Amino acid sequence: MGRSQDYIIQVRGLSKRFGSRSVLHDVEFGIRRGEFVTILGPSGSGKSTLLRIIGGLEKPTEGSIIFDGKDITSMPAEKRPINTVFQHYALFPHLNVYENIAFGLVMKGVDKQQQAERIAEVLQIVGMQGYENYDVRKLSGGQQQRVAIARAIVNKPEVLLLDESLSALDHKLRKQMQRELKAMHRQLGITFIFVTHDQEEAISMSDNIVVLQEGKVQQIASPSEIYNHPSNLFMANFIGENNIIKIQVLDGQKIFLLGQSVEADTNRFMAGDTAYAVIRPEDVLISDATSEEFPWKGVVCSSDFRGVYYETFVQTKTGEILQIRQDKEYETGTSVGIGVARNDLYLVGAEA
């Protein structure tokens, strides 16, 4: 996991059970100071439970949370230098914008002059100047989220937790808030831990991503590493769109793929192993004729214009359907040649 002094937060051997139901299994990773880290996973993977444990809102069954070298597993949430923005913002409906943001400062006994200065500062950061006296119930979803973020950062936490905090917004506003959150992260310089089930959101916003499935860590890596080098079959299916084809590993850096022996990087496998070839749709080559570069034959099932490319589906002679993204349209029923460059063939096993 790296040297302990490299991390502001370390999650060590964390497990959580609710009665007989196990939600997290031996989760372990570190987060560096100032990073934007996303915890990504499908519904029910344990990501919100993990975030609540980091924030002190849940106790782990086993394991510990280390903050800046200190064990804070038993520390109450209000004592941690960590604030949370919840999915539904949890604003106080009877308080206006200013009073909502001021709430934490009042609880800490900050004097009114300091309150005013800090609230003015965070309103500028979230782009809500002039809204101090507004009724929060009359704000749009995006404005309510900005107020929730302002309330969370006004206490100057070292870590900000965001639990599915963009999920209630419509698509256009969600994209806008993704950009704004990244800008806030750069401006504040604090550590962000963001929970989402949206792969595109995680890839576009994060420095690093922790992927959970059924309470277990599947992969921890940068967005480009996760996209281009999934650790196992689950990751290949979960991140983006892939052609995933069962293959046999042969001797001498070769695999048996779509009925033919081809070169591939087989270093992580033994001859005779069953594995899976992962090929991005944009990496499949297609031609009107077969050749050494296009060794496989297939028949076009469909070819649809998607704006900047044609999405074409081809059935190979061995029966697999390949998804292909290229800049040329092919008529249904056309016989074509198909190829994949060696460097665009990535092999995974069923497990990491």
ZIHUSUL-V677830 format. One record per helix or strand. SS is the DSSP state (~ for helix, > for strand). FROM is the first residue (numbers start at 0). TO is the last residue. If there is no record, write none. Layout:
ss=SS from=FROM to=TO
ss=SS from=FROM to=TO
This chain:
ss=~ from=3 to=5
ss=> from=8 to=17
ss=> from=20 to=30
ss=> from=35 to=39
ss=~ from=46 to=54
ss=> from=61 to=66
ss=> from=69 to=70
ss=~ from=76 to=78
ss=> from=81 to=84
ss=> from=95 to=95
ss=~ from=96 to=106
ss=~ from=111 to=124
ss=> from=134 to=134
ss=~ from=135 to=137
ss=~ from=140 to=152
ss=> from=158 to=162
ss=~ from=170 to=187
ss=> from=190 to=195
ss=~ from=198 to=204
ss=> from=207 to=212
ss=> from=215 to=220
ss=~ from=222 to=227
ss=~ from=232 to=237
ss=> from=241 to=249
ss=> from=253 to=256
ss=> from=259 to=262
ss=> from=273 to=279
ss=~ from=280 to=282
ss=> from=283 to=286
ss=> from=295 to=304
ss=> from=309 to=315
ss=> from=320 to=325
ss=> from=334 to=339
ss=~ from=341 to=343
ss=> from=345 to=347
